[in-house]
Each structure stands twice: as C-alpha cells, then as structure tokens.
Amino acid sequence: MLRVRTSLVLATALVAGIAPVALGGAAAVAAPVSAQVGTAAETGSVVQEGGRLTVPAGPEGPVTLRFKATLPAGVTGPVTARVTLPITNWPPGGWTDHRTAAQIESTCSVGGGAFEACAWRGTSFSDDPGPSRVLIDLPAVEAAATLDHAVTLDLPDTLGWIGSLDAPVELRDASGTVVAQGTVGLDVVESVPAADARGAVHARDKAGVLWRYEATGNADRSLTPRKRIGGGWNIYSEIVQLTPTTAAGTGDLVALDMEGVLWFYRGTGDPAAPFASRVRATGGGGLPEWADYTAIASNGEGGLVARDKAGVLWNFELNDEEHPRFKPRVRVGGGWNIYTEIAAFGDGLVARDAAGVLWKYNASSSESPSAPYAARWKVGGGWNVYNDIVGTKELGRGTHTELIAQGIDGTLWAYDAQSTGSGYAPGSTATQLGHGWDIYTAII
C-alpha cells in the first residue's frame, strides 16, 4: 500500500474546521497544514548492495545480504523491514514453508547496530493472506532518511534446491503502511563438498609419469586439469589405492614392482605433493613373496586382498599403519582366475569376468578374515569395453563411491553408486569425464 498524503483541498477544509461529508461529516480539530500537504503518492526505495548474492547450501558457513532503504520525507516512528522468499519450486518429500524456514539460520543488523538472532517463519496456517511463503521480519528501528540492513544466511545442503530468487523487501511503519520497497537477488547453490570429501584420480602415462586429477565437486563430476606428480612409476605392475585418495591430498597407495616387492606411499595431506617417499611394506610370518600375485586391491578395511597365480584370493589385514605391516595372509577362496579385473568398491569388491559381466561382492557381516565378502551377485554385462576399472571416492556432490572406467577408445567414464535390492553397485548410467585417456597405462 502506498503512503498517501491528503490534498491541499482537504488541508484547507480542515483549517476551516469543516469536515467533508465523505470523511464522516462531523466537525474535527484541524491538523497543522504542514503535516498534511504533499505529493499524492510517495514510497521509498530498497537497493541491494553488491549485486546478487550467491548463497551456498552446505558447510561453507554464512554469507551476508546487505541492502539500503531510502525513506520518503516525513516518515517518523519505528519501521520494520520484511524479506520474503517467493519459493514456488517445492520438491517432493514433505517440504513446506515451515520446514524450510526452520533450516535457515540468520542474524540481523539494522542501522549499523550489532547483529542479533532473528528467525525465518512460514505463513501457512497463519493469518497472512496469499500463498505459502517464507519470510523474516528484521528488528524495528526508528525511521531515518536512509537505513542500512544486513542479514546473514546459513543454509544446510538440504536446501540446495531453492535456486535463484528475486526476493521482495518492504519497510512498513507502525500503522502497517509500506514506506519503502524493492527486491534483492539471491542465488542459492548446492555446496561444493570439502576437499577431503572429494576424490582424486591418478593416471600413469606410457613414459611412467604419474599425473593427478582432482574432483571439482561439481554436479557434472568434472575434474581439474592434470598435475604432474613425478616420473619412474613404470617400474610397477600394479598400483592401487590402499585408502581412498582425496582432493585434500589424503589417501595412501601401494605399488607392486616387477621384482615382487610391495611399496607403500603414505598420503601427505598436501595436494601439491600428495605422497611421501615410498617405504617397503612388510608382513608377518607366513607371507610369501608378492611376486606370486597377479592382482591386488584394497579390502575396504585398510588392508589388501591379493589373487595368486593359481586363482586363490588371500586377505591381508593391516597390522601396523605406520610402517605399514600386514598380518599373515588368510585364504579367502579359489576360482578368482575367471576375472580380468578386480577393484575395490566401497567396503566390497567388483570383479569383471572374461565375458564382460561385472559382479559385486558385498562386505560380509562375518568378523572372520577368511570370509570378508558375501556371495557375489550380478551387476550387468558389457563391461569388456573398458581397459581398466577402479573405485574412487565421490567425484560429484553425493556421498557414495564412484567407479571409474577407462574405455578402449580412450574415453573416461564415472558410474555413481546406486542402491539396489542386493546392495550398492555402479549405476546403469555413466557420466563421461573426458577423452584421450588412452595415453595412460594405468588408472588409479
């Protein structure tokens, strides 16, 4: 509603002590002319400072919305600013105005004062007319020619669906009259996961140089441009993640050289130099030479599983993380020579047979090292189009393992973990990460 002042005609009538019949007809005490004369319609403005505000939904912490209100001359008394979020894209799952409002944390400052706690609220099941809305009323402040306002916004990752909004802002005086109005732009974006929650992919080229790609955390699972780690990695027949490597520089590798020696590379926590100098991995009594093994993979518990030349799978539990040292091997079972690829996936394994069928082994509930996995179940066929498959930490914005697959044609694909009736497995659709990856002889 616009703030309207009476006309000069009305002012003259009141000075004469005569009330027009249309306003009630009874005699009235005249008000000062100066308080009644003015323009026909007058409303102040609200201008956002700094342009549209990007609001992350996630762990980044609060950002601050700032706007300045300019009030028309003659406004006195307390005024209150209200910001409304005109949300219309309510997702399924019970999202309401009240549920949304309860998840937004804010503090407010008016006129340069200290920030105070302030709360958003929903309007459904209330006296507020119109469609359901989410809004906040800032603390009232005495009117002035200009008033600065600031609202901090801290959103959880569950509110990333809100998207972009042009949010109306109104200032009202004590009578409820709108004395200033405008809009502010808010762009709510899904949070980029922290570096330690994003995976890192490593690849060895034909010259033996190891390269590093880090997940950006974008929804498209894009990777950063590659960074050179160092040369000399072509001395290894197998290189695998012992623990998931991350964009933060954490995660350990083990590498099996051509002489059958197993080497350990501890993650440093420095993405620019993610691995410490190698140390030789050792084991307890009964450990044979590592040259006997044709495939190794993480066992999902910080240790290793290894397949020997006879097709027997062995489990090596970790005994000492600092050196590291593995406990004596424990036999899991035979018949694993039917697989052309074995890779860790979450706390289990995936294995591809010669026909191109991918199988999943879930982690078992048994505490026996001889039974780390439940019975296998079929994920699907067609996986013989890939040279290499490897499990990695999440590359996008989820929380599950990804399976990276290097195509024979040099393309690289990511399969996000999906829940099925049998457990988690690579989903049926893939995201292409790039092409030209046939320059690499190993993906880690």
PyMOL commands that set and color helices and strands:
alter all, ss='L'
color gray80, all
select helices_A, chain A and resi 8-15+21-23+33-35+97-102+157-162+195-197+233-235+290-292+336-338+383-385+437-439
alter helices_A, ss='H'
color red, helices_A
select strands_A, chain A and resi 44-48+53-57+63-70+78-85+106-110+116-118+120-122+134-137+141-142+146-153+164-173+178-190+200-205+210-214+227-230+236-241+253-257+262-265+279-280+282-283+293-298+304-308+313-316+318-320+325-326+330-333+339-345+348-353+358-361+377-380+386-392+402-407+412-420+423-426+431-434+440-443
alter strands_A, ss='S'
color yellow, strands_A
deselect
rebuild
show_as cartoon
